[in-house]
């Protein structure tokens, strides 16, 4: 989002949560036989400035909370009878990197890795597919072998490619000599016959199995997943595997209700699946490198990714962070663009141009197969800044039709809608509420001066395909940066879904234009007691040809559907049932009803899965709704729900999507917000049943059973 340098010092930018300094201490043992091996510890992400000691020895300090850091502990470790190892991590999270909620501490996975002293180097494989036809794909494999023995070594390097069925489709093997305490990069080229290309609709993955052998013994095995595909960005749009594809994207921060930024892998997968179901095919990791697990899931489900560097910085640490990002992620087929920066104050300035050129050149050296991008909100035509990257990103370029004008004024420029619109709505709210800090769901009633509606942004792409696509700000609401209101708001209103992943009304607009699934949606709800006879604005989204609106069985007229738009009626309120009926080619296509409900009667719980892994990390996401006696959602309900869990699981967190809620996320209760709240259940390490109950004073309770296997 907007890069206001003053926001970092404001508590609102981080959701009014405190920061501080924390310490971690852990003891662990290593068997005697590990002595002589290469032992490393890897931190995928520690938010804040982290300093690590092992057994009293300083290992190092790392400043970025978004890039991996690893340390060789082979010398400092204790083995066998030498005693336990003590690792201490100090984290100073008082300094902000971004202007959104970032959390603090160890929030991504930490790994202890053991290898032989002759091994594939860290991030030591790089797979590309420079030439692809229907008959064959040329696969180039670059492998770095690291020898940490005290003498030269001769080894065999074997590379095997298998398909998703586990069948070998390519193989190569050769002898390699590596000098002592040195590295060697080996390049091999193999052909894969009749390749299956990776795409959002067919996310086919291959696996490279790399083996390093001395004599007849395999001393290291390294696995790399990759995809076979081609991509090209042109003046007229994006081509994937030679075919034009419109990017239907959202920008996203990494937090989620109930867990902050420390997301279990399952919650990451849940968020991505919600976006995929909406019709989204692209994800921008804003404004920092994502966790590795997110990219692996995008590979598997077919979600294209803009992988983003944190900031415009060509200092040694800035370049090291960028190199870490590229080397770590460059084998993921989901990644289609490297983004160098977002909305930096030096955009369009000569100093910024020089820094950007250095970043882009390093990226091209490390991975020439993908284009570079700068996501800009000003300075597009100043001091050659835009010339330093392959694609020029336009954040809210529609403000003065800047992106459209520049397309014609700069004949060589490739343009991408890198941040195209901020919807700015609150789920279930249909009037401006400045006291509680809510924005109405009718898109455009509140609209920041620097943005436009989602509807306009998508229509701009339809009319001007050279914009390549849209990346909407944001897929889900996020903690911090409350806009347009400050306190009591603690989160944004920009999401297409709220912080729990509950859809807002604009979600259904995107579903109508991004999917072929028959659908019709109408807003608002129909609970307006005391406003009988007053006119209510009714909007309808659909991908049908025409829509009829009925109230209590009486027709209110038929309207032809506006392509990539919405329909509007003004309807005098009377209690009952409002129905939207969509037709396509004269036939019934889809139908949606909203009813005036009775008072809350019962709690309803709906788990996303009833079988989870008993691994101590898996999560079941439980949607909790307040319903009336006829089983209708009560859209204005705010009952507090109490949760109990028995058996092989615990409560991980709770949420409700209310941008002004100050209830704790780590609790056994949550007040519903406009009918809904959310419960996250995490498994233990022992198999068994997890029995979850939800109760609310005066309401019928609910109970579900989850199996942890």
Buried (B, 14 or more C-beta within 10 A) or exposed (E): BBBEEEBBEBBBBBBBBEBEEBEBEEEEEBEEEBBEBBBBBBBBBBBBBBBBBBBEEEBEEBBBBBBBBBBBBBEBBBBEEEEEBBBBBBBBBEEBBBBBBBBBBBBBBBEBBEBBBBBBBBBBBBBBBEEBEEEEBBBBBEBBBBBBBEEEBEBBBBBBBBBEEEEEBBEBEEEBEBEEEEEBEBEBEBEBEEBBBBBBEEBBBBBBBBBBBBEEEBBBBBEBBBBBBBBEBEEEBBBBBEEEBBBBBBBBBBBBBBBBBBBBBBBBBBBBBBBBEBBBBBBBBBBBBBBBBBBBBBBBBBBBBBBBBBBBBBEEEBBBBBBBBBBBBBBBBBBBBBBBBBBBEBBBBEEBBBBBBBBBEBBBEBBEBBBBBBBBBBBBBBBBBBBBBBBBBBBBBBBEEBBBEBBEEBEEBBBBBBBBBBBBBBBBBBEEBEEEBBBBBBBBBBBBEEBBBBBBBBBBBEEBEBBBBBBBBBBBBBBBBBBBBBEBBBBBBBBBBBBBBBBBBBBBBBBBBBBEEBBBBBBBBBBBEEEEEEEBBBBBBBBBBBBBBBBEEEEBEEBEBBEBBBBEBEBEBBEBEBBBBBBBEEEEBBBBEBBBBEEBBBBBBEBBBEEBBBEBBBBBBBBBBBBBEEEBBBBBBBBEBBBEBEBBBEBBBBBBBBBBBEBEBEEEBBBBBBBBBBBBBBBBEEEBEBBBBBBBEEBEBBEBEBBBE
